[in-house]
Amino acid sequence: MDTYPIVVLSGARQVGKSTLLANEKPFSELPYVTMDDFDALERAQTDPASLWAGEKAVVLDEVQKAPGVLDAIKSAVDRDHSMRFALSGSANLLLM
């Protein structure tokens, strides 16, 4: 996570992406936000930067549910090159 500003973990449903991010270092040491949480999903849609406010790194799980958050992530990394994101989702995030 120290080298790359954005790490993307994508793959089929139910293969362990969320489990890996929640339980394996270095990801398990970061704040974890999942779009399966309705409050987080709403924040992702209305004020995405609030999901990582005050943090230098964060895990965002199930980001395919809030594709608009990807623009906010790009903007955050463009503004602050020390920001780090780990993203996961079951859709092809690179095409989003």
C-alpha positions in Angstrom: 0.0 0.0 0.0 2.9 2.4 0.5 3.9 2.4 -3.2 0.6 2.7 -5.1 -2.0 5.3 -4.4 -4.9 3.0 -5.5 -5.0 -0.8 -5.2 -8.0 -2.5 -6.9 -9.1 -6.0 -5.9 -11.8 -7.2 -8.2 -13.3 -10.6 -9.0 -16.3 -12.8 -8.9 -18.8 -12.7 -6.1 -18.2 -14.7 -2.9 -14.5 -15.5 -3.5 -13.1 -13.8 -0.4 -12.2 -10.2 -1.5 -13.9 -8.6 1.5 -12.5 -11.2 3.9 -9.0 -10.6 2.7 -9.2 -6.9 3.0 -10.7 -7.1 6.5 -8.3 -9.7 7.8 -4.9 -9.4 6.1 -2.1 -6.9 6.5 -1.6 -4.2 5.5 -5.3 -3.8 4.6 -6.6 -4.9 8.0 -4.8 -2.0 9.6 -6.8 0.6 7.6 -10.2 2.0 8.2 -12.7 -0.2 6.4 -15.9 1.1 4.8 -18.3 -1.1 2.9 -21.0 0.1 0.5 -23.1 -2.8 1.9 -23.7 -0.3 4.8 -26.6 1.9 3.8 -25.2 4.9 5.7 -21.8 4.6 3.9 -23.5 4.1 0.6 -25.6 7.3 1.1 -22.4 9.2 2.1 -20.6 7.8 -1.0 -23.4 9.2 -3.2 -23.8 12.6 -1.5 -20.4 13.4 0.0 -17.8 10.7 -0.9 -14.9 12.5 0.6 -16.5 12.1 4.0 -15.7 8.4 3.8 -12.0 9.1 4.2 -12.0 12.5 6.0 -9.0 12.7 8.3 -7.4 9.5 7.0 -4.4 9.0 4.7 -5.5 5.5 3.7 -8.8 3.6 3.6 -10.4 0.4 2.3 -13.6 0.9 0.3 -15.4 -2.4 -0.2 -18.2 -3.0 -2.8 -17.4 0.2 -4.7 -19.4 -0.9 -7.7 -22.5 0.1 -5.7 -21.4 3.7 -5.8 -19.5 4.3 -9.1 -19.5 8.0 -8.6 -17.1 7.6 -5.7 -14.4 6.8 -8.2 -14.2 10.4 -9.5 -13.9 11.6 -5.9 -11.0 9.1 -5.2 -9.2 10.3 -8.4 -9.6 13.9 -7.3 -8.4 13.1 -3.7 -5.2 11.4 -5.1 -4.6 14.1 -7.6 -4.8 16.7 -4.8 -2.8 14.7 -2.2 -0.3 12.3 -3.5 0.1 10.7 -0.1 -3.5 9.4 -0.1 -3.9 5.6 -0.4 -7.1 3.6 -1.3 -7.7 -0.1 -1.5 -10.9 -0.7 -3.5 -12.8 -3.9 -4.0 -15.8 -4.9 -6.0 -17.4 -7.7 -8.0 -17.7 -5.6 -11.2 -14.8 -4.7 -13.4 -13.8 -1.5 -11.7 -11.3 -0.5 -14.3 -14.2 -0.2 -16.8 -16.2 2.0 -14.5 
